[in-house]
Amino acid sequence: MLVALIAVGTAIAHMSCIFLGPQCYAAQMAPPEIVQSAENGTLLAPLSTAFISLLFIIVGLYSLSSARVIRRLPLLSLAVYVISTLCIVRGLATIPSSFIYPELVSIFSTIAGAIWFLTGVMFILGHNFIRQANR
């Protein structure tokens, strides 16, 4: 359930950029092309933001399905393992990125990395726990 909350919260945070503008994109460390698109009013920023938010909503749905709050979604176990792996890799990537791009290191980026690492671990452990409990 916590993974669903984190994923949906992240989707909402990303979508807020569309309404709050270029400063919000910059604060959330969007790539410079996306910030520039928001400043210029082109479609790249809102369309890419909507796409990324949709991906986070899908993660939320799979976590709810894994927790058996909603019906079983197709390829549930595969999706959980892929999503968990991506979250763990995203979290771990914070460490080498800190050395390669020290100018980008902030409390926000460090906390975000830790949260995504823990999200991946919780997702896989929770999924496996529920599977074992229902055997």
Kinemage of the C-alpha trace (Angstrom):
@kinemage 1
@onewidth
@group {chain A} dominant
@subgroup {mainchain}
@vectorlist {calphas} color= white
{ca met a 1} P 0.000 0.000 0.000
{ca leu a 2} L 2.897 2.326 0.800
{ca val a 3} L 4.379 1.749 -2.660
{ca ala a 4} L 1.054 2.762 -4.221
{ca leu a 5} L 0.990 5.914 -2.111
{ca ile a 6} L 4.554 6.816 -3.110
{ca ala a 7} L 3.887 6.143 -6.811
{ca val a 8} L 0.624 8.104 -6.947
{ca gly a 9} L 2.145 10.917 -4.892
{ca thr a 10} L 5.021 11.083 -7.362
{ca ala a 11} L 2.577 11.203 -10.277
{ca ile a 12} L 0.708 14.089 -8.646
{ca ala a 13} L 3.978 15.912 -7.928
{ca his a 14} L 5.005 15.552 -11.569
{ca met a 15} L 1.612 16.719 -12.845
{ca ser a 16} L 1.816 19.794 -10.635
{ca cys a 17} L 4.625 21.035 -12.874
{ca ile a 18} L 2.187 21.504 -15.740
{ca phe a 19} L 0.184 23.931 -13.623
{ca leu a 20} L 3.012 25.535 -11.627
{ca gly a 21} L 5.334 26.149 -14.550
{ca pro a 22} L 9.040 26.115 -15.338
{ca gln a 23} L 10.157 26.745 -11.750
{ca cys a 24} L 8.423 23.536 -10.651
{ca tyr a 25} L 10.139 21.551 -13.409
{ca ala a 26} L 13.497 23.001 -12.358
{ca ala a 27} L 12.828 22.319 -8.665
{ca gln a 28} L 12.045 18.686 -9.489
{ca met a 29} L 15.319 18.469 -11.425
{ca ala a 30} L 13.749 17.948 -14.848
{ca pro a 31} L 16.176 17.848 -17.777
{ca pro a 32} L 17.030 21.289 -19.183
{ca glu a 33} L 15.107 20.522 -22.410
{ca ile a 34} L 11.930 20.018 -20.406
{ca val a 35} L 12.402 23.211 -18.385
{ca gln a 36} L 13.063 25.107 -21.636
{ca ser a 37} L 9.913 23.613 -23.163
{ca ala a 38} L 7.886 24.784 -20.182
{ca glu a 39} L 9.378 28.270 -20.521
{ca asn a 40} L 8.639 28.341 -24.262
{ca gly a 41} L 5.147 26.897 -23.887
{ca thr a 42} L 5.806 23.974 -26.240
{ca leu a 43} L 4.177 20.577 -25.845
{ca leu a 44} L 7.292 18.603 -24.903
{ca ala a 45} L 7.079 19.456 -21.193
{ca pro a 46} L 3.379 18.713 -20.581
{ca leu a 47} L 3.277 15.615 -22.801
{ca ser a 48} L 6.398 14.078 -21.288
{ca thr a 49} L 5.141 14.952 -17.810
{ca ala a 50} L 1.788 13.303 -18.492
{ca phe a 51} L 3.561 10.209 -19.869
{ca ile a 52} L 5.874 9.901 -16.859
{ca ser a 53} L 2.931 10.441 -14.501
{ca leu a 54} L 1.006 7.698 -16.298
{ca leu a 55} L 3.928 5.329 -15.690
{ca phe a 56} L 3.811 6.136 -11.959
{ca ile a 57} L 0.037 5.554 -11.918
{ca ile a 58} L 0.630 2.140 -13.527
{ca val a 59} L 3.185 1.367 -10.790
{ca gly a 60} L 0.542 2.348 -8.229
{ca leu a 61} L -2.025 0.078 -9.852
{ca tyr a 62} L 0.366 -2.873 -9.905
{ca ser a 63} L 1.207 -2.324 -6.258
{ca leu a 64} L -2.506 -2.252 -5.375
{ca ser a 65} L -2.985 -5.412 -7.421
{ca ser a 66} L -0.077 -7.082 -5.660
{ca ala a 67} L -1.601 -6.128 -2.298
{ca arg a 68} L -4.903 -7.596 -3.551
{ca val a 69} L -6.755 -4.328 -3.109
{ca ile a 70} L -7.807 -4.425 -6.766
{ca arg a 71} L -8.163 -7.365 -9.156
{ca arg a 72} L -5.073 -9.165 -10.395
{ca leu a 73} L -3.488 -7.310 -13.297
{ca pro a 74} L -1.861 -9.135 -16.216
{ca leu a 75} L 1.760 -10.221 -15.755
{ca leu a 76} L 1.638 -9.154 -12.114
{ca ser a 77} L 4.723 -11.006 -10.869
{ca leu a 78} L 6.816 -9.982 -13.874
{ca ala a 79} L 5.722 -6.360 -13.479
{ca val a 80} L 6.514 -6.381 -9.755
{ca tyr a 81} L 10.007 -7.773 -10.360
{ca val a 82} L 10.732 -5.308 -13.193
{ca ile a 83} L 9.362 -2.312 -11.274
{ca ser a 84} L 11.187 -3.335 -8.097
{ca thr a 85} L 14.451 -3.742 -9.980
{ca leu a 86} L 14.066 -0.346 -11.658
{ca cys a 87} L 13.322 1.320 -8.315
{ca ile a 88} L 16.317 -0.322 -6.643
{ca val a 89} L 18.625 0.594 -9.535
{ca arg a 90} L 17.287 4.170 -9.501
{ca gly a 91} L 18.007 4.398 -5.792
{ca leu a 92} L 21.467 2.894 -6.070
{ca ala a 93} L 22.309 5.125 -9.053
{ca thr a 94} L 22.303 8.058 -6.661
{ca ile a 95} L 25.651 6.913 -5.247
{ca pro a 96} L 27.804 6.919 -8.408
{ca ser a 97} L 25.902 9.920 -9.778
{ca ser a 98} L 26.972 11.876 -6.702
{ca phe a 99} L 30.602 11.386 -7.685
{ca ile a 100} L 30.105 11.946 -11.414
{ca tyr a 101} L 27.837 15.006 -11.038
{ca pro a 102} L 28.613 16.482 -7.593
{ca glu a 103} L 26.978 19.774 -8.601
{ca leu a 104} L 23.617 17.999 -8.780
{ca val a 105} L 23.813 16.496 -5.295
{ca ser a 106} L 21.243 17.922 -2.937
{ca ile a 107} L 19.249 16.803 0.039
{ca phe a 108} L 16.304 16.325 -2.328
{ca ser a 109} L 18.248 14.074 -4.715
{ca thr a 110} L 19.716 12.029 -1.868
{ca ile a 111} L 16.337 11.540 -0.174
{ca ala a 112} L 14.682 10.720 -3.518
{ca gly a 113} L 17.312 8.050 -4.194
{ca ala a 114} L 16.836 6.517 -0.751
{ca ile a 115} L 13.049 6.557 -1.106
{ca trp a 116} L 13.144 4.816 -4.502
{ca phe a 117} L 15.608 2.225 -3.236
{ca leu a 118} L 13.376 1.442 -0.243
{ca thr a 119} L 10.290 1.482 -2.478
{ca gly a 120} L 11.795 -1.213 -4.689
{ca val a 121} L 12.777 -3.325 -1.698
{ca met a 122} L 9.351 -2.921 -0.046
{ca phe a 123} L 7.548 -3.749 -3.287
{ca ile a 124} L 9.369 -7.014 -3.866
{ca leu a 125} L 9.255 -8.074 -0.212
{ca gly a 126} L 5.576 -7.185 0.120
{ca his a 127} L 4.670 -9.013 -3.070
{ca asn a 128} L 6.548 -12.133 -2.005
{ca phe a 129} L 5.074 -11.976 1.506
{ca ile a 130} L 1.513 -11.819 0.178
{ca arg a 131} L 2.203 -14.656 -2.280
{ca gln a 132} L 3.577 -16.846 0.525
{ca ala a 133} L 0.732 -15.985 2.879
{ca asn a 134} L -1.880 -17.010 0.314
{ca arg a 135} L -0.413 -20.415 -0.533
